[in-house]
Amino acid sequence: MNDDVGQLAERAAAGDRAALDRLLELYLPELRAFVRLRAGAVVRARESSSDIVQSVCREVIQHAERFQFPSEVAFKQWLYTTALRKIVNRKDFYLAQKRDAQREIPISSGDNSKAERQLFDCYRSFSSPSRQAMVREEIERVEKAFEDLPEEYREVITLAHVVGLSRAEIAQQMGKSEGAVRVLLHRALARVSALLADPNASKPAQD
């Protein structure tokens, strides 16, 4: 990112709407990846991830006064906490309503759209894509493997490789020691690699 995110965060916390808009623009690819990975199959099958992302951005803009801690980390935590809350609410709604799961929503209209490429680039931070696979095929393959991970594994991977938090920041958010986070992340990445290599691999016992 060429922009000084720290300065943008300071300006946004001071009420600069243009700075807030620019922060959202800069983090849009990571936000898309976070929403798709954390939404899971239940929400993805019923609702466009783009709609959720737009809803998150609208809420952040509408409640800009809530951002009062001028730092990049604080902004990311605010952004992704807002996204996760919306995802959890939608998942709870669909599960409670027991909606029909037949209506699948495609991630985009083209095999190599800009949005897909950005999503693919985010996923590459924790996976080893096949050179032969099309972008969309690889995205679907990563998401299927991610779906088979334990919840803690999904959380630590997204915090580390999508949100971009440090090990210390992840430890604070998850209520663990830095050492425990490092071990958990190592196991999570090993597990997702195994699933990508063999999607039929049996699930390990929960730690």
LUMMI-646993 format. One line per 8 residues: number of its first residue (from 1); their letters; for each residue x, y, z of C-alpha. Coordinates in Angstrom, 3 decimals. Example, Ala and Ser with C-alpha at 12.3 -4.5 7.8 and 13.67 -1.06 7.14 Angstrom:
2
1) AS) 12.300 -4.500 7.800 ~ 13.670 -1.060 7.140 .
//
This chain:
207
1) MNDDVGQL) 0.000 0.000 0.000 ~ 1.511 3.264 -1.128 ~ -0.640 5.383 1.168 ~ 0.533 6.006 4.722 ~ -2.137 3.948 6.457 ~ -1.191 5.283 9.873 ~ -1.765 8.867 8.759 ~ -5.034 7.903 7.073 .
9) AERAAAGD) -6.188 6.248 10.313 ~ -5.343 9.384 12.290 ~ -7.268 11.566 9.849 ~ -10.222 9.157 9.810 ~ -10.364 9.146 13.612 ~ -10.416 12.940 13.487 ~ -13.504 12.862 11.265 ~ -11.946 13.042 7.786 .
17) RAALDRLL) -14.470 11.191 5.579 ~ -12.123 11.100 2.576 ~ -9.473 9.349 4.683 ~ -12.021 6.782 5.847 ~ -13.144 6.143 2.265 ~ -9.523 5.643 1.227 ~ -8.916 3.165 4.067 ~ -11.923 1.143 2.986 .
25) ELYLPELR) -10.696 1.187 -0.603 ~ -7.246 -0.027 0.435 ~ -8.593 -2.884 2.542 ~ -11.354 -3.944 0.159 ~ -9.522 -6.994 -1.307 ~ -8.684 -8.330 2.168 ~ -12.233 -7.613 3.359 ~ -13.652 -9.614 0.439 .
33) AFVRLRAG) -11.386 -12.539 1.276 ~ -12.249 -12.339 4.970 ~ -15.988 -12.338 4.261 ~ -15.846 -15.305 1.886 ~ -13.650 -17.401 4.164 ~ -15.516 -16.638 7.364 ~ -18.999 -16.780 5.828 ~ -18.779 -20.484 5.062 .
41) AVVRARES) -20.961 -22.508 2.726 ~ -24.247 -21.769 4.506 ~ -24.079 -18.011 3.909 ~ -22.203 -18.156 0.585 ~ -24.908 -20.398 -0.919 ~ -27.647 -17.905 -0.087 ~ -26.154 -14.442 -0.254 ~ -23.641 -12.605 -2.372 .
49) SSDIVQSV) -20.391 -11.909 -0.531 ~ -20.291 -8.570 -2.338 ~ -23.582 -7.599 -0.676 ~ -22.126 -8.372 2.753 ~ -18.973 -6.391 1.977 ~ -21.048 -3.417 0.838 ~ -23.147 -3.668 4.004 ~ -19.987 -3.636 6.134 .
57) CREVIQHA) -18.641 -0.576 4.335 ~ -21.962 1.244 4.670 ~ -22.082 0.579 8.408 ~ -18.498 1.743 8.896 ~ -19.241 4.965 7.025 ~ -22.563 5.553 8.789 ~ -20.957 5.114 12.184 ~ -17.632 6.786 11.477 .
65) ERFQFPSE) -17.747 8.506 14.861 ~ -17.143 5.144 16.543 ~ -13.584 5.037 15.184 ~ -11.697 6.962 17.851 ~ -8.383 5.103 18.083 ~ -6.083 6.429 15.345 ~ -4.047 3.377 14.369 ~ -3.986 0.869 11.532 .
73) VAFKQWLY) -4.523 -2.052 13.935 ~ -7.544 -0.371 15.526 ~ -9.079 0.281 12.119 ~ -8.584 -3.311 10.995 ~ -10.071 -4.671 14.198 ~ -13.089 -2.382 13.812 ~ -13.559 -3.318 10.155 ~ -13.242 -7.082 10.566 .
81) TTALRKIV) -15.223 -7.198 13.815 ~ -18.061 -5.467 11.972 ~ -17.793 -7.984 9.137 ~ -17.719 -10.993 11.457 ~ -20.769 -9.784 13.377 ~ -22.743 -9.452 10.140 ~ -21.642 -12.911 9.013 ~ -22.624 -14.531 12.306 .
89) NRKDFYLA) -26.009 -12.792 12.252 ~ -26.697 -13.980 8.706 ~ -25.617 -17.527 9.442 ~ -27.822 -17.680 12.533 ~ -30.746 -16.344 10.507 ~ -30.398 -18.859 7.695 ~ -29.917 -21.772 10.061 ~ -32.947 -20.734 12.107 .
97) QKRDAQRE) -35.094 -20.338 9.004 ~ -33.820 -23.622 7.542 ~ -33.789 -22.064 4.109 ~ -33.464 -24.159 0.972 ~ -29.755 -24.499 0.120 ~ -30.274 -24.928 -3.623 ~ -29.697 -21.321 -4.706 ~ -25.980 -20.992 -5.283 .
105) IPISSGDN) -24.596 -17.501 -5.990 ~ -21.499 -17.317 -8.240 ~ -18.586 -15.234 -7.011 ~ -18.406 -13.157 -10.193 ~ -19.258 -13.111 -13.851 ~ -15.809 -13.722 -15.337 ~ -13.106 -16.295 -14.830 ~ -10.379 -13.704 -14.391 .
113) SKAERQLF) -12.172 -10.628 -13.073 ~ -10.214 -8.111 -11.032 ~ -12.135 -9.086 -7.896 ~ -11.357 -12.782 -8.406 ~ -7.673 -12.061 -8.990 ~ -7.472 -9.990 -5.806 ~ -9.260 -12.741 -3.885 ~ -6.900 -15.316 -5.335 .
121) DCYRSFSS) -3.885 -13.219 -4.309 ~ -5.158 -13.123 -0.708 ~ -5.618 -16.893 -0.660 ~ -2.105 -17.440 -1.996 ~ -0.713 -16.074 1.275 ~ -1.608 -19.355 2.975 ~ -1.942 -21.852 0.124 ~ 0.143 -23.163 -2.762 .
129) PSRQAMVR) -2.016 -22.824 -5.867 ~ -1.779 -25.188 -8.800 ~ -0.309 -23.481 -11.839 ~ -2.690 -25.361 -14.090 ~ -5.868 -24.416 -12.233 ~ -8.066 -21.558 -13.339 ~ -8.420 -18.737 -10.834 ~ -12.030 -19.544 -10.003 .
137) EEIERVEK) -11.287 -23.264 -9.612 ~ -8.468 -22.482 -7.223 ~ -10.632 -20.113 -5.183 ~ -13.300 -22.791 -4.831 ~ -10.678 -25.399 -3.912 ~ -9.216 -23.212 -1.150 ~ -12.647 -22.351 0.226 ~ -13.665 -26.019 0.311 .
145) AFEDLPEE) -10.504 -26.900 2.247 ~ -11.066 -23.947 4.575 ~ -14.587 -25.165 5.278 ~ -13.192 -28.443 6.617 ~ -10.916 -26.745 9.152 ~ -11.751 -26.465 12.871 ~ -13.027 -23.020 13.853 ~ -9.800 -22.067 15.665 .
153) YREVITLA) -7.773 -22.901 12.573 ~ -10.007 -20.719 10.386 ~ -9.758 -17.865 12.860 ~ -5.989 -17.902 13.253 ~ -5.352 -18.148 9.494 ~ -7.653 -15.238 8.652 ~ -6.246 -13.080 11.437 ~ -2.663 -13.777 10.373 .
161) HVVGLSRA) -2.905 -13.935 6.579 ~ -5.978 -11.893 5.680 ~ -6.327 -9.311 8.451 ~ -2.546 -9.161 8.822 ~ -2.328 -8.998 12.610 ~ 0.957 -9.739 14.355 ~ 1.324 -12.849 16.500 ~ 1.091 -10.664 19.601 .
169) EIAQQMGK) -2.105 -9.018 18.355 ~ -3.629 -12.398 17.502 ~ -2.689 -13.714 20.935 ~ -4.487 -10.801 22.576 ~ -7.584 -11.238 20.429 ~ -7.789 -15.006 20.890 ~ -6.824 -14.996 24.580 ~ -3.730 -17.125 24.060 .
177) SEGAVRVL) 0.009 -16.746 24.495 ~ 2.163 -15.835 21.488 ~ 3.737 -19.262 21.658 ~ 0.345 -20.951 21.563 ~ -0.649 -18.812 18.570 ~ 2.506 -19.790 16.680 ~ 1.832 -23.487 17.296 ~ -1.829 -23.118 16.356 .
185) LHRALARV) -1.018 -21.251 13.147 ~ 1.618 -23.833 12.189 ~ -0.893 -26.650 12.667 ~ -3.608 -24.750 10.818 ~ -1.408 -24.076 7.790 ~ -0.208 -27.675 7.767 ~ -3.806 -28.853 7.878 ~ -5.009 -26.633 5.044 .
193) SALLADPN) -2.019 -27.735 2.953 ~ -2.923 -31.369 3.580 ~ -6.542 -30.752 2.587 ~ -5.500 -28.964 -0.590 ~ -3.231 -31.881 -1.458 ~ -5.905 -34.469 -0.618 ~ -9.465 -33.147 -0.206 ~ -10.582 -36.603 0.962 .
201) ASKPAQD) -8.184 -36.617 3.912 ~ -9.973 -37.453 7.141 ~ -10.396 -34.686 9.673 ~ -8.015 -34.782 12.649 ~ -9.248 -34.723 16.212 ~ -9.862 -31.231 17.584 ~ -6.961 -29.865 19.642 .
//
